[in-house]
Every structure is written in C-alpha cells, then in structure tokens.
Amino acid sequence: MMNRFKIPLILQCLIFLIPLNIYMWGDWLLVNAQWALFRYQQSPYGNSLILGYKDILYIYLGQNTGLYNIAAAGFWTTGAALLLIGLIITIIAYSEEEPYKIKTASYFTLCGGILLGLSAICRFNAGFAIPIGVPIILIIGWWMYQETDEAEEMEDETDDETDNETDDNDTSGAE
C-alpha cells in the first residue's frame, strides 16, 4: 500500500531537481537555465542566480518592465507555488495514506506545469526556449491522475467482491 504513495512523492520531488527551460535572448546576449524555484543566468555582465521571488521584486521596484516580462514572472511564480502545493498535498497523502489526495495533487501539478510553460512562451519573444522539464511535469501530473483513477477502480472492485462474498456467506448461513 505504501509503495502506491511513494512513487508519486518521489516524482513530485524530482520536479524540483530538473531544469524546466533553457533559453536565450537576443544574439546569445543572455543564456538561462530555469528550474521551478530559481534561474541561472549567464550574460556579458556576469553570472547570476535569480530566485523566483526576486523576479516579482524586480517588477515591483520597476527594474524589470514590459508586458511579456511581467507575465512571465507572474506565470513562473504562480506555477512554482502550485507545484509546491502539489508536493505538500502529496506528502500529506503519503503520511495519511489517502489516495484521493494524490488526485488533488495531480491537478496542482498539471496546472503548475501549464503555467510554467506559459512563462517560457512569454519570456522568450526575442529568442528561443527549449522546455526540457515542462513536458516532464505534465507527464508526471497526468500519470498521477491516471494512477489514482486505476487505484480507485481496483479498490471499488475489491470492495464489491468483498461485499458479494459477505452476502453469499449470509445467505448460506440462513438456509
């Protein structure tokens, strides 16, 4: 029973370890690799490690402007928050052994992956983006959703068989 919860937990943790996007702006002016919680950037001005909240802070302080940059930062921050919520729900499902919570976590994972994909599209209107990890997030979310459905169907069939056996025992004892 516990293995059923262990695999989604491992996959949810994996999401935070894989690079989600690799992208370039201009004529190789900026080259970035983005994970769920931070971004590594190389440019002629130096290398930077940019945490997700700093993108929002740069927009708030007026250091980063433009509709695409603001949308990209908003999608990235919201997507990362949804992935964190999905991870927390998966941890709770693992500790309490409640499969329906895995399905809920899959919704957060899928929505987070979609928003991170939109972030890549918005950020790179002047270059290119290679979404390495975004498809992996979507596959993990879809797998968690499908696995929960299959597990619930198996439990329902097992419960029905148990009920039928109990009914058969009750009627044989009454004769």
Secondary structure, DSSP 8 states (H G I E B T S, - for coil): -HHHHHHHHHHHHHHTTS--EEEEETTTTEEEEE-SSEEEEEETTEEEEEEHHHHHHHHHTTSS-SHHHHHHHHHHHHHHHHHHHHHHHHHHHHHHT-HHHHHHHHHHHHHHHHHHHHHHHHHTTTEEEE-SHHHHHHHHHHHHHHHHHHHHHHHHHHHHHHHHHHHHHHHHHH-
